[in-house]
Amino acid sequence: MDLKNYKFEPGAHRNKPVIWVRFPYHFHLKNALKRRFPSAKWSQSNKSWYLLDTPAVREVLYLPKKNNKDKLLYNIHPVNQQAMLNFVNQLNLKAYSENTIRVYCTELKHLLLLLNNYPVEKLTPEKLKSYFLYCLKYEKMKERKLNGKINAIKFYFEQVLHREKMFFDIPRPKKPATLPKTLTQREISLLFKQVTNIKHLLALQLCYGMGLRVSEVVNLKLEHINSKDGIVLIAQAKGKKDRYVPLPNSILPLLRRYYFQYKPKKYLLEGRFGGQYSKGTVQTIFRKALKNAGIKKNVGLHGLRHSYASHLLQTGTDIRLIQDLLGHYSIKTTMIYTNVTQKQLNKIKSPLDSLNY
């Protein structure tokens, strides 16, 4: 399909964002469009073909990314709109990741919507404390969520307004010391047996086999895979940190079969229209496989990464090596897996077992 033969125009159809595909009618142009984009649909009322307006489609068509400014400022009072724009600009200047920017903007917007026409820069530490207390008591926010909110608002006042460290006296809610949720190797084997689609199976095996976050799996590019030397580059992961991880030998047959069947162009896992595979799709695949396997544990896709670390520890892998493989900045983050493994626990004999009564 030669894109030069088509004209693409963003628009709306039945209240959904779409990309109109205009071209002088010829059966070979229509057939080429349908082959490349099987989901392309015809609008009788607009006399035009169209595609859903998604980031993946825009990337394939070399269209610019959507301007999210209107969505970002939606419902924010004009008094505080510039505050939000300044906030985003500063986050970009500090080179924060897209995910962090999205989360921080969500947290600040929550505050701005509550403020309505009250200028955010006039808030005192006392008023902010009242706001955080409101989030805790009335919105029932958990400790992790509230800490993220404090970080976002702290960034606005200190990095955008350049106020002095005014938040040091705001008490942080204590995070619960929960253990990572993992699966046993038998459960993981059973989980994989439920997945028949080789792309879906490859996505899950990459998560477990190399201890990857789902964002790292969908970010993998063909150029990152060195099957000859058995290593994979995890580029610009969390904290914009590169690292290398070993490629499991057992995954090579599936990887090659997948490559020849799907013929990805840029990313190892690609969507229907090319571009990055969806993180949400991988999470859905995991949940479905978990259900079909009859595993009742309340564990998410990230549990495969936790299981990777826990199983490495059980087989005697050095904790500092596991830290490097996972891309943790601090050994303290990795040390939590020492509490998960049961290998040493099974060797401990309770004093109760020695009693004669």
C-alpha positions in Angstrom: 0.0 0.0 0.0 1.6 3.3 -1.2 0.5 6.0 1.3 1.1 8.6 -1.4 -2.1 7.5 -3.1 -4.3 8.4 -0.1 -5.1 11.5 1.9 -5.7 11.2 5.6 -7.8 13.6 7.6 -8.6 13.4 11.3 -12.2 13.9 12.1 -15.2 12.4 14.0 -17.8 9.8 13.1 -20.7 8.9 15.4 -19.0 10.7 18.3 -15.8 8.7 17.9 -12.4 10.1 16.7 -11.6 8.7 13.3 -9.1 9.3 10.4 -10.9 9.7 7.1 -9.1 8.0 4.1 -9.7 9.9 0.9 -8.6 8.6 -2.5 -9.8 8.6 -6.2 -11.9 5.4 -6.4 -10.1 2.5 -8.0 -10.7 -1.1 -7.0 -6.9 -1.8 -6.5 -6.6 1.2 -4.1 -9.6 0.0 -2.2 -8.3 -3.6 -2.0 -4.8 -2.3 -0.9 -6.4 -0.4 1.9 -8.5 -3.3 3.1 -5.4 -5.6 3.0 -3.3 -3.2 5.0 -6.1 -2.2 7.4 -8.8 -5.0 7.6 -10.7 -2.9 10.2 -11.2 0.0 7.7 -14.9 0.8 7.3 -17.1 2.7 4.8 -19.3 5.6 5.9 -22.3 5.8 3.6 -23.3 9.3 5.0 -19.8 10.7 4.5 -19.0 8.7 1.3 -15.6 7.9 2.7 -13.5 5.1 4.2 -12.2 5.6 7.8 -10.0 4.2 10.5 -10.3 4.6 14.3 -8.0 7.4 15.4 -5.4 5.6 17.6 -1.8 6.3 18.4 -0.7 3.1 16.5 -2.7 4.1 13.4 -1.2 7.6 13.5 2.3 6.2 13.8 1.8 4.0 10.7 0.4 6.8 8.7 3.1 9.2 9.8 0.6 11.6 11.3 1.5 13.8 14.2 0.5 12.8 17.7 -2.8 14.1 19.0 -2.7 17.5 20.8 -3.9 16.6 24.3 -4.0 20.2 25.4 -7.8 20.5 25.2 -8.3 17.2 27.1 -5.8 18.3 29.7 -7.6 21.6 30.4 -11.1 20.3 30.1 -13.3 21.5 33.0 -10.4 23.4 34.7 -11.4 27.0 35.5 -9.5 29.6 33.3 -8.0 31.0 36.5 -5.9 27.7 36.9 -5.4 26.7 33.2 -2.1 28.4 32.9 -0.9 26.7 36.1 -1.5 23.3 34.4 0.3 24.4 31.2 3.3 25.6 33.2 3.3 22.3 35.1 3.4 20.3 31.9 6.1 22.4 30.4 8.3 22.0 33.5 7.8 18.3 33.6 8.9 18.1 29.9 11.9 20.3 30.6 12.9 18.0 33.4 12.6 15.1 30.9 10.1 13.1 32.9 8.7 10.0 31.2 5.3 10.2 29.5 3.8 7.9 32.1 5.0 10.1 35.0 3.8 13.2 33.2 0.4 11.6 32.7 0.1 10.5 36.4 1.3 13.8 37.8 -1.1 15.8 35.6 -4.0 13.6 36.8 -3.1 14.3 40.4 -2.8 18.1 39.9 -6.0 18.2 37.9 -7.9 16.6 40.7 -6.8 19.5 43.0 -7.6 22.1 40.3 -11.1 20.8 39.7 -11.9 21.0 43.4 -10.5 24.5 43.6 -12.7 25.8 40.8 -12.0 29.5 40.5 -9.6 29.7 43.5 -6.0 30.3 42.3 -3.8 27.3 43.1 -0.8 29.4 43.8 -2.6 31.0 46.8 -2.9 27.7 48.7 -1.1 27.6 52.0 0.5 24.5 53.5 -2.4 24.4 56.0 -5.0 24.3 53.1 -3.0 21.7 51.4 -2.9 19.5 54.5 -6.7 19.8 54.6 -6.8 18.7 51.0 -4.7 15.7 51.6 -6.8 14.8 54.6 -9.9 15.1 52.5 -8.3 12.7 49.9 -7.5 10.2 52.7 -10.8 10.4 54.7 -13.5 11.1 52.1 -12.0 9.8 48.9 -10.5 6.8 50.7 -7.2 7.0 48.8 -4.7 4.4 49.6 -1.2 5.2 50.9 0.6 4.7 47.5 -2.0 6.9 45.7 -1.7 9.6 48.3 2.1 9.6 48.2 2.0 10.0 44.4 -0.4 13.0 44.8 1.9 14.6 47.4 4.9 14.1 45.0 3.0 15.8 42.1 1.8 18.8 44.1 5.2 19.1 45.7 6.7 19.3 42.2 4.3 22.1 41.2 5.0 24.3 44.2 8.8 23.7 44.4 9.7 23.3 40.7 7.2 25.5 38.9 6.5 28.2 41.5 10.0 27.8 43.0 8.8 27.9 46.5 11.2 26.8 49.2 10.9 23.2 50.4 7.6 23.9 51.9 6.3 20.4 52.2 8.8 18.9 54.5 6.4 19.1 57.5 3.6 17.3 55.6 3.5 13.8 57.1 3.7 11.0 54.6 1.3 8.1 55.0 3.2 4.9 55.8 3.2 2.4 53.0 2.0 -1.1 54.0 4.8 -3.6 54.0 3.2 -6.1 51.6 5.0 -8.9 49.9 5.1 -9.3 46.1 2.5 -11.6 44.8 4.0 -14.5 42.9 3.1 -17.8 41.1 4.8 -21.1 41.5 6.6 -22.6 38.5 3.9 -25.3 38.2 1.3 -22.5 38.1 3.2 -20.6 35.4 3.6 -23.8 33.3 -0.2 -24.3 33.6 -0.8 -20.7 32.7 1.3 -20.9 29.5 -0.6 -24.1 28.4 -3.8 -22.0 28.2 -2.4 -19.7 25.5 -2.6 -21.0 21.9 -1.8 -17.8 20.0 2.0 -17.6 19.6 2.2 -13.8 19.9 0.2 -13.9 23.1 2.4 -16.7 24.5 5.6 -14.9 23.5 4.5 -11.8 25.3 3.9 -13.7 28.6 7.1 -15.7 28.3 9.1 -12.5 27.8 7.6 -11.1 31.0 8.5 -14.2 33.0 11.6 -15.4 31.2 13.5 -12.1 31.5 11.6 -10.5 34.4 10.3 -7.6 32.3 7.7 -5.0 33.1 4.9 -4.9 30.6 6.1 -1.5 29.4 9.5 -3.0 28.7 8.0 -5.9 26.7 6.0 -3.7 24.4 9.0 -1.3 24.0 11.3 -4.1 22.7 12.5 -3.5 19.2 14.0 -6.1 16.8 17.4 -4.3 17.0 17.4 -5.0 20.8 17.4 -8.8 20.3 20.8 -10.4 20.0 19.9 -14.1 19.6 23.4 -15.0 18.6 24.9 -13.9 21.9 21.8 -14.6 23.9 21.3 -11.1 25.3 18.5 -8.5 25.0 18.9 -4.7 25.5 16.2 -3.2 27.7 16.4 0.4 26.5 15.4 3.5 28.4 13.3 1.5 31.0 12.0 2.9 34.2 14.2 5.9 35.3 15.5 6.1 31.6 18.0 3.4 32.5 19.4 0.9 30.0 20.3 -2.7 31.0 21.0 -6.1 29.4 19.3 -9.3 30.3 19.9 -12.9 29.1 17.6 -14.3 26.5 16.3 -17.7 27.6 17.4 -20.5 25.3 14.0 -22.2 25.6 12.3 -19.2 24.1 14.3 -19.2 20.8 12.1 -21.7 18.9 8.9 -19.8 19.7 10.6 -16.5 18.9 11.7 -17.7 15.5 8.4 -19.2 14.7 6.7 -16.0 15.7 9.0 -13.8 13.6 8.5 -15.8 10.4 4.7 -15.9 10.9 4.1 -12.2 11.9 7.1 -10.5 10.2 7.3 -7.5 12.6 9.0 -4.4 11.1 10.2 -2.3 14.0 8.9 -3.5 17.4 9.2 -7.2 18.3 5.5 -7.2 19.3 3.4 -5.0 17.0 -0.3 -4.1 16.8 -2.6 -4.9 13.9 -1.6 -1.7 12.2 2.1 -1.8 13.2 3.5 0.3 16.0 3.7 -0.7 19.6 1.6 -3.6 21.0 -0.9 -2.5 23.6 0.0 -2.9 27.3 -3.6 -3.4 28.0 -3.8 -6.3 25.5 -1.0 -8.1 27.3 -2.7 -7.6 30.6 -6.0 -9.0 29.2 -4.1 -12.0 27.8 -2.7 -12.7 31.3 -6.0 -12.4 33.1 -7.7 -14.7 30.6 -5.0 -17.3 30.9 -5.1 -17.1 34.7 -8.8 -17.7 34.7 -8.6 -20.6 32.2 -5.9 -22.2 34.3 -8.2 -22.1 37.3 -5.6 -20.2 39.4 -7.5 -18.3 42.1 -4.6 -16.1 43.3 -5.2 -12.4 43.2 -2.1 -11.6 41.1 -1.5 -9.3 38.2 0.7 -9.5 35.2 3.5 -7.9 37.2 3.5 -11.0 39.2 5.4 -12.8 36.4 8.3 -10.4 37.0 8.0 -11.0 40.8 8.0 -14.7 40.2 11.1 -14.4 38.0 13.1 -12.7 40.8 11.8 -15.1 43.5 12.6 -18.2 41.4 16.1 -17.0 40.6 16.7 -16.4 44.3 15.5 -19.9 45.1 18.0 -21.4 42.7 20.9 -19.5 44.4 21.3 -16.5 42.2 23.2 -13.7 43.9 20.9 -10.9 45.1 23.0 -8.2 43.5 22.9 -9.9 40.2 19.1 -10.0 40.5 19.1 -6.3 41.3 21.0 -5.6 38.0 18.7 -7.9 36.0 15.6 -6.2 37.3 17.0 -2.7 36.9 16.6 -1.7 40.5 18.5 1.4 41.7 18.6 0.2 45.3 19.4 -3.2 46.7 16.7 -2.6 49.3 14.0 -2.9 46.5 15.4 -6.3 45.5 15.8 -7.5 49.1 12.0 -7.8 49.4 12.2 -11.1 47.4 14.2 -12.7 50.2 10.9 -12.6 52.2 9.0 -14.3 49.4 11.1 -17.4 48.8 10.2 -20.5 50.9 13.4 -22.4 50.4 14.9 -21.5 53.7 11.6 -21.4 55.6 11.0 -25.1 54.8 14.3 -26.0 56.6 13.3 -24.3 59.8 11.9 -26.6 62.5 9.5 -25.1 65.0 10.2 -25.7 68.7 6.7 -27.0 68.9 7.7 -30.0 66.9 10.2 -31.0 69.6 7.8 -31.0 72.5 6.8 -34.3 74.1 3.4 -34.1 75.6 
